Amino acid sequence: MTVLAVRDLNVWFDLPGGRAVHAVRGASFTVNEGERLGIVGESGCGKSTTALAILGLLPSSASVAGEVLLDGKNILGASEATMRRSRWREVAMVFQGSMNALNPVKTVGAQIVEPMMVHGTAQGHAARARAGELLEMVGIPAGTTARYPHELSGGMRQRVCLAMALACEPRVLLADEPTTALDVIVQAQVLQLLIDLSTQRQLALVLITHDLPVVAQVCHRAAVMYAGEMVERASTDALASDPRHPYTRMLWNTVPDLYGDHEVVSIPGSPPRLDTGSAGCPFFPRCDSGFDRCTRDNPVLLPVGDRHDASCHLNTDEGS
């Protein structure tokens, strides 16, 4: 059953002089109960902006168009009162950078209790007891509720943020770079925790990351973003075995191969500026497979296999 469906999502940010940055361009994806979807791409490609747009948390300088369907009901552009009822009850988010997401002058227990009290899911002693249970669920002793964020390690703070996001038992969890700045051991523990929670609670998970191997390890499906656009969508198996966009293939080439003789090759150049319009494929200046048509026409996302979409002229008759 589809819990969250994003259709043709566009986000613009106003700039001085009447200009605008088209930060997200026609993003579309769905997430089912218990399914894990990874959104992957370089910094600045629109991943976090997409998540914030879903929750209605973008600043006033942003304009948003498209649809965000929660159980078939469009919540994009809904009033703040309506969005408040959906946040944490239906859709919750683990923000990037746990130290910035937590209030330094409140105990972690008070911060986990707050969403329960605001949404009326628990009050008083019951809410405090539930906070302890949530901490134990994410692998932290219940007594940690009395401690402050600065007293915890980075991994523990990230787990607290996860407990806080789960406080009202949402059906969808948006996890924005949940393992940023964590060592590899703690990173593996947090990722395994997300897998377990998704499986046990039928939680729909959207994992936002720049790490393609993490997506392959954790998620069932993936969407690759570049320059604000989703350039490939497929199962993680198909994305690893048969990438159909040069950007995806070149991302895999940047990953060290511990068991083979694969040479690590970086992607040359940088992503394009989004405040200036340009003709053709935005990846063409960095692509190793481009040809003349790529300079004129921006490819659209088209089916290239069973539940596999990609936007590259190489997949069309004209590009073959």
VMD Tcl script that draws the C-alpha trace (Angstrom):
set ca {
  {0.00 0.00 0.00}
  {1.39 3.41 -1.00}
  {1.71 5.71 2.01}
  {3.54 8.66 0.44}
  {3.46 9.76 -3.20}
  {5.34 12.80 -4.46}
  {4.35 13.98 -7.93}
  {6.11 16.59 -10.06}
  {7.53 18.46 -7.06}
  {9.17 21.79 -7.93}
  {10.86 24.21 -5.55}
  {12.13 27.71 -6.33}
  {14.04 30.06 -4.02}
  {13.75 33.80 -4.63}
  {16.96 35.75 -5.20}
  {17.60 39.51 -5.26}
  {16.83 41.19 -8.56}
  {13.84 39.02 -9.34}
  {15.87 35.91 -10.11}
  {15.17 32.47 -8.66}
  {16.97 29.18 -8.03}
  {15.03 26.19 -9.37}
  {16.28 23.84 -6.66}
  {13.99 20.84 -7.24}
  {12.72 20.10 -10.74}
  {9.82 17.72 -11.22}
  {10.75 15.16 -8.55}
  {8.37 12.19 -8.35}
  {8.48 9.01 -6.25}
  {6.32 6.74 -4.08}
  {6.96 4.85 -0.83}
  {4.93 1.88 0.39}
  {4.38 0.60 3.93}
  {7.56 -1.05 5.19}
  {9.52 0.04 2.12}
  {12.86 1.82 2.22}
  {13.62 4.34 -0.54}
  {17.02 5.99 -0.88}
  {17.47 9.44 -2.42}
  {21.12 9.81 -3.36}
  {23.27 12.46 -5.00}
  {25.99 15.02 -4.43}
  {25.62 17.97 -2.06}
  {23.34 20.66 -3.45}
  {21.33 18.37 -5.74}
  {18.02 19.02 -3.92}
  {17.72 16.00 -1.61}
  {17.17 17.85 1.68}
  {15.04 20.51 -0.01}
  {12.74 17.76 -1.24}
  {12.29 16.41 2.31}
  {11.69 19.85 3.79}
  {9.12 20.62 1.08}
  {7.22 17.45 1.96}
  {6.92 18.61 5.57}
  {6.20 22.25 4.69}
  {9.34 23.46 6.47}
  {10.90 25.58 3.73}
  {11.44 29.32 4.38}
  {9.11 32.02 3.09}
  {11.51 32.69 0.19}
  {10.57 29.31 -1.31}
  {7.78 28.64 -3.79}
  {6.53 25.06 -4.14}
  {4.40 23.34 -6.79}
  {3.31 19.76 -7.38}
  {1.62 17.20 -5.15}
  {2.55 15.44 -1.91}
  {-0.05 12.73 -1.35}
  {-0.31 11.22 2.12}
  {-2.70 8.27 1.93}
  {-4.02 9.82 -1.26}
  {-4.66 13.28 0.22}
  {-2.62 16.19 -1.10}
  {-0.95 18.03 1.82}
  {1.29 20.30 -0.27}
  {0.20 23.89 0.22}
  {-2.03 23.00 3.16}
  {-2.42 25.48 6.03}
  {0.14 25.50 8.81}
  {-2.49 24.14 11.20}
  {-3.09 21.17 8.90}
  {0.63 20.53 8.47}
  {1.17 20.64 12.24}
  {-1.35 17.83 12.61}
  {0.53 15.74 10.03}
  {4.07 16.38 11.25}
  {5.28 13.74 13.69}
  {1.86 12.01 13.65}
  {2.00 10.88 10.01}
  {5.39 12.01 8.70}
  {8.45 12.65 10.90}
  {12.02 13.61 10.10}
  {15.49 12.95 11.46}
  {17.37 16.14 10.62}
  {20.95 16.30 9.43}
  {23.30 17.18 12.30}
  {21.92 15.94 15.61}
  {23.60 18.61 17.74}
  {21.83 21.35 15.78}
  {18.51 19.50 15.88}
  {18.44 19.23 19.69}
  {17.84 22.09 22.16}
  {21.01 22.39 24.28}
  {19.19 23.72 27.38}
  {16.54 20.97 27.59}
  {17.04 17.37 28.67}
  {16.67 14.78 25.95}
  {13.69 13.33 27.80}
  {11.85 16.65 27.70}
  {12.47 16.89 23.96}
  {11.12 13.40 23.30}
  {8.07 14.08 25.47}
  {7.25 17.39 23.76}
  {5.81 16.01 20.46}
  {3.70 13.50 22.39}
  {2.20 16.27 24.52}
  {1.68 18.64 21.58}
  {-0.15 15.96 19.56}
  {-1.95 14.47 22.54}
  {-0.62 10.93 22.10}
  {0.55 10.80 25.75}
  {0.68 13.13 28.74}
  {2.45 13.43 32.09}
  {3.86 10.22 33.57}
  {2.76 8.14 30.58}
  {4.69 10.40 28.19}
  {7.82 10.27 30.36}
  {7.61 6.49 30.58}
  {7.16 6.29 26.81}
  {10.28 8.47 26.34}
  {12.30 5.92 28.30}
  {10.86 3.09 26.22}
  {11.76 4.89 22.99}
  {15.34 5.40 24.14}
  {15.65 1.71 24.96}
  {14.16 0.90 21.55}
  {17.01 2.81 19.87}
  {19.66 1.25 22.12}
  {20.09 3.85 24.89}
  {19.35 3.32 28.62}
  {16.02 4.81 29.73}
  {17.81 6.87 32.39}
  {19.38 8.96 29.63}
  {16.17 11.04 29.63}
  {17.67 13.18 32.41}
  {20.80 14.08 30.46}
  {21.50 17.02 28.14}
  {22.62 16.75 24.49}
  {26.19 17.91 25.20}
  {26.63 15.01 27.62}
  {26.07 12.45 24.87}
  {28.25 11.18 22.06}
  {27.39 11.90 18.44}
  {25.97 8.42 17.96}
  {23.80 8.70 21.07}
  {22.49 12.11 19.99}
  {21.56 10.68 16.60}
  {19.66 7.89 18.34}
  {17.87 10.47 20.51}
  {16.77 12.29 17.34}
  {15.47 9.00 16.00}
  {13.58 8.31 19.23}
  {12.08 11.81 19.08}
  {10.97 11.26 15.46}
  {9.27 7.99 16.47}
  {7.54 9.47 19.52}
  {4.11 9.77 17.86}
  {4.45 6.54 15.84}
  {4.54 8.08 12.34}
  {3.91 6.02 9.24}
  {6.66 7.74 7.20}
  {10.16 8.65 8.38}
  {12.41 11.01 6.41}
  {16.03 10.45 7.49}
  {18.32 13.20 6.19}
  {21.94 12.04 6.29}
  {21.34 10.29 9.65}
  {24.94 9.04 9.89}
  {26.74 12.33 9.19}
  {29.99 12.70 11.20}
  {29.60 9.28 12.85}
  {32.39 6.70 12.85}
  {31.85 3.60 10.74}
  {30.89 1.35 13.69}
  {28.20 3.71 14.97}
  {27.10 4.40 11.39}
  {26.50 0.68 10.83}
  {24.53 0.45 14.09}
  {22.27 3.39 13.19}
  {21.63 2.02 9.69}
  {20.78 -1.43 11.08}
  {18.42 0.22 13.54}
  {16.61 1.95 10.67}
  {16.29 -1.37 8.83}
  {14.92 -3.09 11.94}
  {12.40 -0.33 12.67}
  {11.19 -0.31 9.06}
  {10.75 -4.09 9.08}
  {9.18 -4.47 12.53}
  {6.88 -1.44 12.45}
  {6.09 -1.39 8.72}
  {7.58 2.09 8.68}
  {8.00 3.72 5.27}
  {11.55 5.09 5.21}
  {13.04 7.72 2.92}
  {16.82 7.74 3.42}
  {18.64 10.81 2.11}
  {22.37 10.39 1.61}
  {25.30 11.01 -0.72}
  {26.56 7.45 -0.15}
  {25.42 5.07 -2.88}
  {26.74 1.90 -1.16}
  {24.70 2.79 1.96}
  {21.57 3.02 -0.19}
  {22.39 -0.36 -1.74}
  {22.82 -1.86 1.74}
  {19.72 -0.37 3.38}
  {17.08 0.38 0.73}
  {14.79 -1.56 -1.57}
  {14.65 1.17 -4.21}
  {16.63 4.30 -5.00}
  {16.24 7.62 -6.78}
  {19.40 9.36 -8.02}
  {19.28 13.17 -8.07}
  {21.44 15.56 -10.03}
  {21.04 19.33 -10.37}
  {17.60 19.22 -8.78}
  {16.28 16.44 -11.03}
  {15.74 12.75 -10.49}
  {17.83 11.21 -13.25}
  {17.34 7.51 -12.42}
  {14.89 5.44 -10.35}
  {15.15 1.69 -9.87}
  {15.53 -1.14 -7.39}
  {18.89 -1.03 -5.66}
  {19.82 -4.33 -7.32}
  {19.14 -2.91 -10.79}
  {20.95 0.30 -9.93}
  {24.07 -1.68 -8.96}
  {24.01 -4.25 -11.75}
  {22.70 -2.15 -14.66}
  {22.92 1.63 -14.09}
  {21.31 3.37 -17.07}
  {22.46 6.93 -16.45}
  {26.16 7.90 -16.78}
  {25.99 9.82 -13.48}
  {24.91 6.69 -11.59}
  {27.60 4.60 -13.27}
  {30.26 7.21 -12.51}
  {29.09 7.42 -8.89}
  {29.70 3.68 -8.58}
  {33.17 4.18 -10.06}
  {34.06 6.47 -7.12}
  {33.48 3.60 -4.66}
  {36.56 1.53 -3.67}
  {36.30 -2.17 -4.49}
  {37.86 -4.19 -1.66}
  {37.50 -7.52 -3.46}
  {38.46 -6.68 -7.03}
  {40.80 -4.62 -9.20}
  {38.31 -1.82 -9.88}
  {40.11 1.54 -10.15}
  {38.58 4.39 -8.18}
  {37.86 7.30 -10.53}
  {36.45 10.63 -9.41}
  {33.81 12.51 -11.39}
  {35.46 15.55 -12.99}
  {34.10 19.06 -12.59}
  {31.30 20.31 -10.37}
  {27.49 20.32 -10.48}
  {26.02 23.25 -12.46}
  {24.66 26.44 -10.94}
  {20.90 26.34 -10.62}
  {20.31 30.10 -10.78}
  {21.23 30.28 -14.46}
  {19.35 28.51 -17.22}
  {21.18 26.28 -19.68}
  {20.19 24.20 -22.67}
  {20.79 20.49 -22.91}
  {21.56 17.87 -20.31}
  {22.90 19.39 -17.06}
  {25.33 16.48 -16.65}
  {26.84 16.83 -20.13}
  {29.91 18.92 -19.08}
  {30.99 16.11 -16.74}
  {29.76 13.12 -18.74}
  {32.10 10.62 -20.41}
  {29.41 9.44 -22.85}
  {27.89 12.67 -24.16}
  {27.21 13.44 -27.80}
  {25.82 16.31 -29.84}
  {22.16 15.96 -28.88}
  {23.08 16.29 -25.20}
  {24.10 19.91 -25.77}
  {20.63 20.81 -27.12}
  {17.97 18.68 -25.39}
  {17.52 17.92 -21.72}
  {16.46 14.24 -21.55}
  {13.30 13.26 -19.67}
  {12.81 10.37 -17.25}
  {11.58 7.38 -19.28}
  {11.14 3.64 -18.59}
  {14.22 1.60 -19.50}
  {13.13 -1.69 -17.92}
  {10.80 -3.18 -15.33}
  {10.22 -0.39 -12.76}
  {13.49 1.19 -13.94}
  {13.50 4.79 -15.23}
  {16.38 6.94 -16.45}
  {16.80 10.29 -18.18}
  {19.58 9.87 -20.73}
  {19.61 10.08 -24.52}
  {21.73 6.90 -24.61}
  {18.57 4.97 -23.75}
  {16.59 6.21 -26.74}
  {16.74 5.12 -30.36}
  {18.39 8.39 -31.28}
  {21.13 7.83 -28.73}
  {21.80 4.18 -29.43}
}
mol new
graphics top color blue
foreach p $ca { graphics top sphere $p radius 0.5 }
foreach p [lrange $ca 0 end-1] q [lrange $ca 1 end] { graphics top cylinder $p $q radius 0.2 }
display resetview
